């Protein structure tokens, strides 16, 4: 069964009735632009076919109940208590099970956004059941898919009337303030605004977006995802430490965010900072430039022209931002040695997945080479699959 079928079946077993509707939202692959989002920079992700589904319907009371195929028990809370438990105090665990903090945090943030926009408060409780085929912990933004599915369902059932960009902001607020993960807005924007065969160029300061044709299939190429199966979690320390380093670097440069530092400014930056802070800053500044260069290359020459930019991005994340892992480095190296035109880790790092751009005729050979390299190194076998840009969040029925 599909995730939609699984969500509908779980809803029926939970609520004893059919859902009022089905919604879904995709995970994403970030083609290039890592950790630039919370620095007000530029990113170039695309939505993938793997999705999280939500089956939802109204209740007669003012209780929100959420259930998932990947959790043993449903979690419920009265709407009027959402403001009591969110936002989560800095450094504290969410007041509910962490998986449930995502959709319940979305409900809290959505109602806040609706009130700020002059809309009415929610009048009815809601049951929501979730199912997903987005790999969890793989750097493919299963969390944003969960947030996007929840936000889409709640926005429709509560008639809050928020647009896709506003719902992306709702998802980010939930992740930042309800779950306690200091992420930027890229994942939620990609999940809400993705389009078939298009990458999404996002200015993370203005939230202006532009669709950029990827055209991989037309160029005889595939995007191969190599899920290392090394799990990561954004709410743990490494991600927050990188963000703090970036904020420290921006302060030393006297700018609001590293978005405002150019490559030409790096020589001055190096004189102002310790080595670690400088290398963190150098990654963000050069990565922003690589995103812009990738957009230009795609528009001028197509997907076959971006390989060197992907390789440079991975080296920067490995050496300057230090968010790679041995499995990710091996995935990239083995892919390139087997003939991929470009490869890099994708996502927040400390585990997760790498991507490789590969000629269609060589996908099987590259995959076999990666699997052999992992086996030779004693690593667990990776999960390999290809992806193409897919549609963003929405109502399915």
N, C-alpha and C positions, 0 to 999 in steps of 0.2 A: 504493500500500500504506500501511497505518497504521504508526505508530511500533512497535507490537507486532510486526507482521509483519516490519518492517525489522530489529528487534532479534533476532528468531528466526532470520532468514536469515543475519545476521552471525554469530550464535553457531554455526550449523551449518557455516559456512565456516571458522570459527576452530577449532572443536573436533572437527569431523567426526562430530557426533552431534546429536540433538535436545536442547534444554534440558530440565532437570527442571521448570521452571516459568517463567511470565512474570509480572512485577510492573510497576507503574507508579505514578508520583506526579505531581501537577499543578504547574504554575506558579501564580502568584497575582497578583491585583490588590489593591493596598491602597486600600480605599475612603477611609480617612482615618487619620492617625496616623503621621507620617513622622519618623524618627530618635528617636522616643519609646521604642522598645523597649530600646535599650541604656542608657536612663536610668530603667529600672524602671517605665516608664509604661504607657500604654494604647494599643492599636491595634485597628483594625477591618478586617482583610483578608478576602478570600474566594478560595477555590480556583477556577481556571478550567478549561475543558475541555481546553486544551492540556497535553500530558503528555510526560514522559520515561519510556520503557519500558526494562526490564532483562530480558534473557533469561539465565538462569543455571543452572549445574549443577555438581556436585562433581567434583573431580579425585582421582586416586589418590595424589598427593603433597601437599606442604604449600606450594604456590605459589598465589598469587592473580594471575590474569591478567585485565586489563580491556581492552576494545576498544570503539570507538565509530565510528559512521558519520561523525562529523565529525572524526576523526583518522586519519592515514595508517597508523600502526603501533600494535599492541597494546603494553601495558606490563605487565611481570610482576615480582613480587617474592615472596620467601619470607615466609610469615607471621611467622617468627621474627625477620625483619629489620625489621618495621614499627616496633618501638620504637627502632631505630637511626636511622631517618630522620625520625620524628615525635616531638615537635612540631618544626616548622620554627623555627630561631632567629629572633628578632625582626629584621625588616628584610631577611632573606635570602629568596631565591626558593626555592620547594619543591625538594626533591632529585629529583623526578620531573617529567615534563611537567605543566604546571599543570592541564590538564583531568583528568589521572589522579590528581592530588593530592586531588581531591574524593572519588571512590569509594574510593581506597586510604586516605585519611584517615578516611573513614567506617568502614572495616574496623578500623583502629587504634583509633578512639574506641569502637567497638562492643565490641571485645574488652576494652578497659579498663573499660567500664561493666559488662560481664558479670562480669569478675573482681571488681570492687568490690561487686557484688551477690551474690557467692559462687557464681557459675556456673562451669561447666567451660570450659577453653580450647578453641578451635577445633581439631578433629582433622583436618580435611581441607581441602585447597586448593579453590579455586572459580574457574571461568571465568565472567565476566560480560560480556555485550555490550549496549551502550546505543544507543538511537536516540531522537530527540526531535522534537516539533513545537512546542516552546516557543521563541519568538524569543529569541536570545542577545543579551545586552547591552541589552535593551529595558526594563529595570526591572520585568520580570515574573517574576523569580526563577527563571531557568533553573538556577541553581546549586542552589537548594533542591530543585527537582524531581529533579535528578541525585542529590543526597544522599538524598532520600526513597526513590527507586527502589532505590538501592544498599542502604540500610539495611533496607528491607522484605525484599529478597531474602536478604541475609546473615542477618537475624534469623530467617527461616524455615529456611534451609538449615543454619545452625549451631545452631538450636533454643535461642537465647539467651533467648527469652521476655520481651523488653522490650516495654512498652506504647508506644502512639503518642507520648505526651509524652516518654518516655525516649528514643525514637528521634529526636524533634525535638532534644533536647539533644545527642545524638550528632552530628547533622548540624551543629549550631552549633559544637560543639567542633572538628569537622573543618574547617569554614570558618575559624574563628579561628586554630587552632593548626597545622593542616596546610597550609592555603593561605595564611594570613597576612592574611585580610580581617577587620577588626574589627567585624563585624556583630553585631546582636542576634539574638533567637530568633524574631522574628515570622514570617519567611519559612518556616522549617522547621515551625513550629506550624501555619501555614495549609495547607502542603502535606500534612502528616500528618493533620490533623483537620478538613479542609474537609467541607462537606455541601451537597447540592443545595439551591438557593434560600435559602441561609443565609450571612450574614456571620458571622465568628468574632470575638467580643469577647474580647480577651486581656489579662489583667493580667500584664504581663511580669515582675513581681516574684514573684508566687506561682505563675505559670503556670496559674492558674485560667482556665477558658474558659466562654463562654456563647454559644450560637447565637442569632443575632438575625435574624428573617425580613427579607430584603431586599424581596421583593414587587414588584420592578420591573415584571415582566410584568403583574401584576394592576393596576398603576397606569398601564399603557400606556406604559411607559418602557423604554429600553434603556441599557446601559452601553457606550459606544463607546470603544474603545482607539485612540489615535493614537500609533503607534510612529514617532518622529521619525527613526529609523535613525541617530541620533547615539549611538555606543557609549560605554559607561561601564564602569569596573572598580572594584569596592569595595576592591581591594587597593592602589590608588594613593592618593596623598597627601591629596586633598581630604576623603575620608570620615574618615580618621584624624584630620585636623586638627579637624574638627567634633566628633568624639568627645572629643578632648583639651580643647577649649573647654568642653564640657559638664561634664567632670570638674573643670575649674578653677572653673567657676561653682558647682558643688555644694560644693566645698571652701570657697569664699569665703562661702557661705551657711551652712556648718556642718552640712550634711545628707549622708546617705549617697549620695543621688542626686537629680536634679532632680524626680523623682516627688514628693518631699517638699516642694516649693515650690509655693505656691498663687498664683493670679493676684493676690490681695491683697498678696502679699509682693514684688511686682515693684518697687514704689516704693523699698523698702529695698535691693533688689538693685542698682538703678541707681546708688545711692550708693557701692556697694562695688566696682564693676567698671569696667574700661575699656569703651568703647562697643561694640567688637566682641564681647567676651565677654557683655555684657549682652544684645545682640540675639540671640545664640545661645540664651541662657537664656530670653529672652522667647518665642522660637519654641516651645521645648519645653514651657514652662509653659502657654502659650495653646493649643498643639496638644493637650495632654492634655485640656484642658477641652472643646475642640471634639469630640474623640472621644466623650466622655461625652454631650455635647449631641446628637451625631449618633445615638447609640444611643437616647436618649430620644425624639428626633424620629421615628425609624423605628418605634418601638413605639407612639407615640401617633398619628402622622399618615401614616406610610408614606414611600416613597422620594421622593415629590414634595416633601417638606418639607426636604430636606437641601442644596438648591442653594447657599444663601448660605454655609453652613458650608464647602463645598468651595471656593468662591471665596476665602473668608477664609484657608483653609489654603494655597492657592497663593500668595496675596500674602505670607504670612508666610515661606514657603520662598524666595520670590523676594527679598524685601527684608531679612528678619532673618537667615535661615540661609544665604542666598546660594548655593543649590544648583541653581537653575534654569538654563536656557540660552535663547538667543534663540528657538530652534525650539520649545521647550516653552511659552514665553510666548506665542508666536504661535498655537500650537495652542489654548491656552486662550482667548485673545482672540477668535480667529476662531470658535470654537465658540459662545461666549456671544453674539457679534454675530449669529450665524445662528440663535439661538433655543434653545440648550442651557439647561437650568435650572440647571446648575452644572458646573464643570470645574476640574481641578487636575492638576498633574504628579503622577505616582505613582512610588514606588520611591526609591532612594537619591539620585537627582539626577545632575547633571553630564551629562545626556543621558537617553536612554531614552524613556519613554512618558508621555503625558497621558491622562486619562480624562475623558469628558464624559457626563453623564446627560441623555438626549435623549428627547423623545416619539417613539414608534415611527414615527409617520407622517413625522417630520422627519429621520430618520437619514440618508437619502440626501442631503437638502439640506445638512445640517450637514457631512457628509463632503465634498461638492463644494466648499463654501465653504472648508474647511480646505485642500483640495488647491489651490484657486485662490490662496489667500493664500500658501502655500508657494512656488508657482510664481512669483508676483509678487515675492517676496523673494529669489528665486534659490536657495532651499533644495531639497535633494533631495526627491523625492516621498515623503510619509509612507505607512506601511502602516496601513490602517484595517480594523478588524474589531470586531464586537460580542462580548461575553462575558456569561455568566450563571454564578452560583455552581454549582460542581460538587463531586463527591465527592473525598475525600482519597485518600492513598496506600493501596495494597493489592495483593493477589495477583489477577491476572486469569485465570490458568489454571495 
